[in-house]
Amino acid sequence: MQIYGINSVKEIFTKRRDLIKKVYLDKSKHFSFYQILKNAKINVLEFDFHYWRKKFPNVNNFQNIIAEIDLPDKLTLDQLLKKIENKQKSILLFLDRIQDPQNLGAIIRNAAAFNVDGILITKDNSAKITNTAIKASAGGWLDVDIVMISSAANVIKKLKNNNFWVVSTILKGKYQPQELKKLNQNLVLIFGNESKGIRLSLINSSDYTSKININPKVESLNVATSVGIFLYALTSDN
């Protein structure tokens, strides 16, 4: 895939330059970075604005740089569970049909900021890791393990068998995030679709339901905002 924008390209160069296949840039705009790329033996080609404009007609600001990259390998659920099996008080996010790539990217950024151990994303009716999501994640997509899942019911069963307690975040949840923290358990937090919420089957299979107390004049919060509040409450020293 291609990613564009100087910060996005620099981020992947710093964290995972092995994923970069080639970079197109305007040397007159990014000469110092061009020299860094050449010294790192990255294949650098001239940026052709008209070509990329035709290829991505809806993009307004390439910043005269595009990188062609390979996406990092995604873990399977078994691989993720093996990776964190010896960790105490793990936190996973389960994203049930989150469709806005901006929300997905912001959630990934929150997950990276609060050291979440992994994100589970339903394959169907969900946003993918696109340029929009990557830019919104501010590099976080390279710092958090992501697992794509197909059978939600089987995943919930496997998580419970691996000592995780499942929490659905809903408007009429029973517990506050601060109360969940006192449970001192491995947690999977489920966050639902922007308009439809979490599927009833997942709510019914959860061990707990939880909510954030907000002004009743406000119907709900953006899902990425909710994720940030939950993670802060669960990981802060307060």
Secondary structure as GFF3:
##gff-version 3
##sequence-region A 1 238
A	DSSP	beta_strand	2	4	.	.	.	ID=ss1
A	DSSP	alpha_helix	6	16	.	.	.	ID=ss2
A	DSSP	three_ten_helix	17	19	.	.	.	ID=ss3
A	DSSP	beta_strand	20	25	.	.	.	ID=ss4
A	DSSP	alpha_helix	31	39	.	.	.	ID=ss5
A	DSSP	beta_strand	44	46	.	.	.	ID=ss6
A	DSSP	alpha_helix	49	55	.	.	.	ID=ss7
A	DSSP	beta_strand	65	69	.	.	.	ID=ss8
A	DSSP	alpha_helix	77	83	.	.	.	ID=ss9
A	DSSP	beta_strand	91	96	.	.	.	ID=ss10
A	DSSP	alpha_helix	101	113	.	.	.	ID=ss11
A	DSSP	beta_strand	118	122	.	.	.	ID=ss12
A	DSSP	alpha_helix	131	137	.	.	.	ID=ss13
A	DSSP	three_ten_helix	140	142	.	.	.	ID=ss14
A	DSSP	beta_strand	146	149	.	.	.	ID=ss15
A	DSSP	alpha_helix	152	161	.	.	.	ID=ss16
A	DSSP	beta_strand	164	169	.	.	.	ID=ss17
A	DSSP	alpha_helix	177	181	.	.	.	ID=ss18
A	DSSP	beta_strand	186	192	.	.	.	ID=ss19
A	DSSP	alpha_helix	200	204	.	.	.	ID=ss20
A	DSSP	beta_strand	208	210	.	.	.	ID=ss21
A	DSSP	alpha_helix	223	235	.	.	.	ID=ss22
###
